[in-house]
Each structure stands twice: as structure tokens, then as C-alpha cells.
Amino acid sequence: MFSSRLEAAAEKQGFKTIVIENASYFSSPDLEPLEVQYAENTSGPGAILVDKISAWRPALIIFDLNNQAVPWLKWVVLIKSAPATRRIPIVGFGSHKDARALKSARDAGADAVFSRSRFVQELPEILSAYTRKFDKDELRESCQMPLSSLALQGFDLFNRGDYFEAHERLEEAWIEDMSPGRELYRAVLQVAVAYLQIQRLNYTGALKMFLRLRQWIEPLPDECRGVDIGNLRKDAQAVYQQLITAGRENLAEFDQTLFKSVIYKT
């Protein structure tokens, strides 16, 4: 009953909802977690959670703190500690009598916590206040700007396979540019770092970079400042899928011909 009310309120503000009833959604018998994992988990249910959340890029995550079928405390900590997902706002709600749960959610990193009654009464206002907004028009306008000279240097280095130096130039370009289109440079430099980590046989590092990349490359239009983002997105996804298929143990034999050039025009 309440989930339908939430869906209706979200739809009025232009959002779709995904309802997760229990933890089994992010479980797999084929994935056993490592004993210790930092930031983005790379195996086990935590890996599935971060993969799904970073792919969905939700405007807001809401936890029912009284739903015992969801390990919300672990999930809040993981989502807020992983660079791929930590910018996603989280709101929790629960019984006003369960002070411990409300405090635990706040301490774990939830952006806001409400009693159930207040959450229900102020639902539209809460959604409006805490959902992450994205100005597509402003980004499109910024994508009409020309590429900076540093960016051109970075793309040239990327296309020659010098991924480390490409990262350095593109990071400089990103720092100098204060417009929304600067995220183009961050997206390409993170692809460069992911490819570099594969060359260095760092499976975990490469996997984490691909997960972090999504938040920067997915919002970009298919072409930005003359760069074919649609093609780069497709190429990076192909490398990511091959990385998952190959696994940690076969990284030395990874097919690096999958590392395609950035297509751009000046």
C-alpha cells in the first residue's frame, strides 16, 4: 500500500521507482565475499549491490528502517563509503519509538532520517528536497564549447596508449574548467585509468574504476564538445564486460585490442 503511494508521489516529480523487498535481490550463490573489502566490494552480495546501484544512478535511495528483510545498515555504510555511489542521497524512515535505528542510520551516513509518520505526511516535500537534481539543458549548452588544448593533448595521449599521461593532462583540463562540461574530461580520464590498471594486472583497481566511471559518463549526451561519447561508452562497457568474463586469474591474457581510441573532432 505505502509503496504504491511512494511510486505515485515520485512519478508526479518525474521519477520512476524500484522497490527492493529483501536482500536476496543482491545475492548470488556463485559469489562469495572476500574477508576484507574496501570501498567498492569486488565480490559477494556487496559487489552486486554496488554494480546495480552505480548502473541505476538513482536520484534518491529510501530505506524503511523497520524492514528486517533488508540489511539497511550494511547497505548504507557500503553505498556511502564507495566512491562509485557515495554521492547518491539516502533517506531513512522508521518508527519514532525505535530511536536506536534512527540514530544508527544517521551515524552510518544517511543524509536524512524521519519518523514514519512525518515521512508519510511530508513525502512530496521530502522527495523534492533530497532527490539529486540534474540540469540536462545546462550540460548540453556546456557541451557546445570547444575542447581545451589540455584536453586535446590528453585525447592524443589516450589514443597513443599512454594512459598515465593522458590521465595527467585530462585532470589538468578538468581542474581548469568550471563548467558542467568538465565532466567529459573526468569521464575519459577514468576510462584511461581503468585501461592502465588492466595493463598493470590490477583487477580490483580496474573494476573499481569502471564502477566509478558510470556516474560521470552516463549523464553526458552522445556527443559532447565534438567527442563521440556514445561510442566511448560502448567501448568502455565492452572492456568492462570482458574484464568480468576473464576474471582476476586471466588478466595477463586480456585482449587489449579492445582498448579503442577516443573519436573526436575539432
N, C-alpha and C positions, 0 to 999 in steps of 0.2 A: 504494500500500500504506500509506504513512505517513498520507496524507490521510484514509483511512478510519479509522485509529486515532485521529487527532485529532478527527474527527467523533464517534466513539463516546465519547471522553473528554468532549467538550463537551456532548454530549447527556445524559450522566449528571449534569451540573451544571445542566441546564435550558437549554442554549444550542443554537441552530442554527448551522451554518457555511456560509459561501460561499467557495468556492475559486476564486481567480483565477490561472490558469496563466501568462498572459503579458500584456504591456502593451496588446495590441490591444483588450482589453475596454473600455479607456477612450480609444479613438482614434476619430476620425471624419474622413473626407476633406473634410467640409464645414466643419470648424472649424480655422482656422489661428490659432496663438497670437500674441498681441501680443509686441512685442520685450521690453517690461519690464512685469511684473505684480507687484503687491504683495499680500500676504495671500491672500485667495481669488482664484484665477485666474478671469477672466471670459470667456476664450475658449481654444480649443485643448483638448488632452487633459487638461490640469490642471483646466479648468473641469468636464469630465465627471467627473473623479475626485472633486473636492470636492462636486459635486452628488450623486453616488451615495453617498459616504461620509456626508455630512450627512443624507441621507434614510434611510439604513440605521441610523444611530446605533449602530454596533457596540459591544459591551461590551469588546472587545479586538481589536486587529489584530496578526497574526503574520506576520512576513516570514522567508522562507528566504533567507538572505544569500548562498547559493551558487546561487540560481536566476538565471541570466543573462538570462532572458526577461522579467524584471521589473526596471524601473529603481528598485529599492527605495530607494536613497539619495535620489533626487529626490523620491520619494513621501513618505518620512519627513519630509524638510525641509518639503515643502508642507503635509502634514497637521498638523505641529506648529507651523507658522507662521500658519495660517489660524484666526481666531477661531471659525469655524463647526465646526472639527474638532479643535482643539489639545488639548481635554480628554480625547480618546479615548486610552486607554493603548496603547502599542505595545511589542511584544516581538519580538526578532530572535534567530535561532539560525543557526549555521554551523559549519564545520569549525574545530576548535581550532587547526589549522595556519594558518588564514587570519586572523592577528592584525590585519592591516590592515582587513579587512571588519568585524570585531568592533568595533574602535576607531571606525571611520567611522560605524557605526550608533549607537554611544553619543554621539559628537560631534554627530550630526545630530538627536538628541533622543529616541531610543528610551528607553523607561522601564527596560528591562532587556534584556540580551544574554547568551545562553548558548551554550556549545559544543553541538554537535548531540547528543552522547552524553548530556550532562546533561539537555538539553531532553526527550529521549525518556524517560529514566529517571524524571524528576520531573514529567512532563506534568500529571497531575491537580493536584499541588501548585502548579505554576506558574499554571495556569488559575484556581485558587481564589484565589491571591494577587494576580493582576494584572487580572482581569476587573472591570469597573466595576459596582458593586452599586447597586441602586435599590430603595428601600423603598416599594412601592406603598401599603401599608396606612397608613404614616405620612403619605403625601401625601393620601390620601383623608380621613384624620382632620383634617388641617390645612385641607382644602377645605370642612369643615363650619363653619369660623369665619366671622364676618360680615366684610363688606368694611370697610376703614378709611375714615375721612372723606376722607383724601387720595386714596384710590383712587376714591371716588365723584366727587370733583372731576375727577380725571383722565378717567374714563369720560364725564362730561358734556362736557368739552372735546373729547374724541375724537369724540363724536357730533355736535358742532357744527362739526367740521372744523378745529379749532385744534390741529393735530397737534404743533406745537412745545411749546405749553404743556401739552398732555396728557402728553407725554414728561416734562416737568419735574415735574409732580405725581406721576406714577406712579413716577418714580425716587425721589422722596422717600418714597413709600409702601413701596417695596421696601427702602430703607435702614432704615426704622423697624421693619420686620417681620423677625424672625429665624427664622420657621417655614418649613418646606418649601413652604407655600402661597404664599410671597412670589414664587415663580417665575411665578405668574399675572400679577403686575404687570409683571415683566420681559418676559413674552411679549407683552402688549398694548402696552407702550411700544415694543417693537421693530417691531410692526406699524405703529404711529404714525410711527416714524422712516422706515420703508420708504415709506409713503404720502407723507410730507413730501419725501423725496428724488425721488419721481416728480414732484411739483409743482414742484420746483426743477430739473427736467430732468437730474437726476444719475442716469443709467442705472446706472453702476457701483455707486454708493452704494446704490441701491435693491436691486439684485441681491444685493449682499453682505449686506444686512440680512435679506432673505428666507432666505438660506442659514443665517445665524446664528440666526434665529428658531426653526428646527426643533428645536434641542436643548432649548429651553425650552417650546415649545407642545405638542410631540408627547407627552411623558410625562404631561401633565395629563389628568384624566378629562374626559368630555364636558361635565360641569358642575362648576364649582369656585367656591365662595362665591357661588352664585347667578348666575354668569356662564356663558353658553352658549358654552363653549369649542369644542364640535363645530361650531357654526355659524361662529364666528370662524375656525377652522382652515380650513373650506371656503371662506370668503370670501377669506382671505389667499392660499390656493392658487390661486384663480381669478385674482386680480390678478397673482400671480407668473407663471402660465401666459400671461396676456395680455401681460405685460412681455416675456417671451421671444419671443412671437409678433410683437409690434410692433417690437422691436429698438431699438437706440440712436437710429437716424435718424428714427423716427416717434414719439418720446416726447412731443413737443409736442401731438400729436393724441390722446394717451392718454385713454380713456374713464373719467373719474373718477367716473362714477356707479357704478362697480364698488366704490368705497370705501363699504362698508356700515357701519352702526352696530354697536357692541357691544351685544348683548342681555343684560340683566341684571335681576335682581330683588333687592329689599332687604327 
